[in-house]
Amino acid sequence: MLNELPLTGYQVQDPSLLGWDVVVSPADYEGRGMEGVVVLATPEQVERLGSPREGEGLVLEYLRGAASELPLRPPTGVVAASGDVAPSEFRDAFLRLVSRSGVLAVSRERLFKAFLSSYDIQQFADHASGVLRNPVLISNTDHKVLASAGDLPQGVRELRDVITSGYVTDEVASLMEADGLIRQARATRVPVVSEKGTTGVRNVSSIIYYHHLELGRLDVFEVRPLTGLDLELVDYAGALAGIMIDRLGVAGERVGMGSTVLADLLDGKLSSVDAMRALVTLLGGADGARYDLVSVVGEEGADRDYYLKAGQVMQACLEDVIWTVRDGSVVLLLTLEKDERPGFDAYDQFENLVLKNRGFCDFLERNGMDAYVCEPFEDFSLAGASLRQCTGLRQALEGRSAQGSRVHFFWHERFAVMGWSAKRDGKLAALLDKRVVAMAAYDRRRHTSYLQTAVMSVRYPGEPVVAAEALSVHRNTYFYRVNKIRELFYLDLKDGDDRLAVAFTARLLEMSEADGLTLEGRNSA
């Protein structure tokens, strides 16, 4: 609706209002309205009569002037908009939307009938292109072209190459996201218009969602001029495409035998270790292989269908993965071949397997999901305990701000999990070396850096110059601090046990600071 009006800008307190389906009313604003109805008002009317409460509809408040004059946070239920035309002209444009809504309803009905009669995504794209009277391109999250329809504008070689190859290349995908509009479409979940387009062609992009998961994109390229009504139709076409992508299974494989076997492993229903090995071998495992469980968690309150779709997409990203839906998460079983070398390289191997999989990591980032990886194991009877380890890792990191990777490995967060477990049982203080706790308290009171110096000494053993550089101090200052640590806190940084006490306690203190925990002998954060 806003795209159909002569506006120079708008502000809204709750962006979700922009996605509402509303009926335009010619009635004058009287301080309240009806749910699902939008009326026009002046700033003076809103100030005098107040803003609508929840369930009382929406108000479009028009101000003739610059967008900079609009309030940054209009009242709830109010969309504040600005324009250059007189209020009377704007009201005429607003009321013309009433007649145009009939055209929209007819076009939506045509799209729905096309959806019902289409047996595949290509047929739906053909029909949608006819309704929109512009070329259409539908792709999935792997950048695979699922369907294209309509005659593209002349001179768009890149798009023609995409359709010929069947995939959106990284170069073209980067161009389509360079102006930030795709990020905007994901944030607002409404179609956005790119004035420049991928290759100089104006286009509308809509992210395709189903059960709150991103399944792909629908792009419409301008041959016939695009209007605000077209944005509504593109949004509706994208919703129908999401249902069809799910129905046809083109966003990932369906739930199969693998999920049943893994569920039995986690429940301990298999009668013996030999039976476990035999079944998993049938699913692509190997005798003597090493395994890891990954618990992937999405938005709070998501239902089973949400995680089923997520599992299908992740199965397409990760080769030979077995997965199931379990306790509000997707649980993946990853496999590594047996390593005959004496060392233990499973940590590096599993990190490479997960973090270097761009499709998997992009899927987590796009959908705000986090993956929790347990310790590797070889004995399938430990599968249930390993899943509990994933759950403990998630609980230990709960409430931490999301920074960096969305994949969390148990072996990187071991101290955090130990500290969380001890805190839960009321035993955290017993794990802390009180000498190190006293040093941390001294640093806070006196604004000194003895604990940091002790940590650098442990981190760089036998390398005082490197440790001093890490602290940005002269090495004489470093040696002075090390001696004072022994004198003041009775810690000998040459003694192995004392070094272990510093390393362990410092990590637990760091964890407790992040949680705002109050410890004996320490002030609250």
Buried (B, 14 or more C-beta within 10 A) or exposed (E): BBBBBEBBBBBBBEEEBBEBEBEBBEEEBEBBBBEEBBBBBBBEBBEEBBBBEEEBBBBBBBBBEEBEEBEEEBBBBBBBBBBEBEEEEBBEBBEEBEEBBEEBEEBBEBBEEBBEEBEBBBBBBBBBBBBBBBBBBBBBBBBBBBBBBBEBBEEBEBBEBBBEEEBBEEEBBEBBBEBEBBEEBBEBBBBBBBEEBBBEBBBBBBBBBBBBBBBBBBBBBBBEEBEBBBBBBBBBBBBBBBBBBBEEEBBBEEBEEBBEBBBBBBEEEBEEEEEBBEBBEEBEBEEEBBBBBBBBBBEEEBEEBBBBBBBBBBBBBBEEBBBBBBEBBBBBBBBBEEBEEEEEEBBEBBBEBBEEBEBBBBBBEEBEBBBBBBBBBEEBEBBBBBBEBBBBBBBBBEEEEEEEBBBBBBEBBBBBBBBBBBBEEEEBBEBBBEBBBBBBBBBEEEEBBBBBBBBBBBBBEEEBEBBBBBBEBEBEBBEEBBEEBBEBBEBEBEEEEBBEBBBBBBBBBBBBEBBEBEBEEBEEE
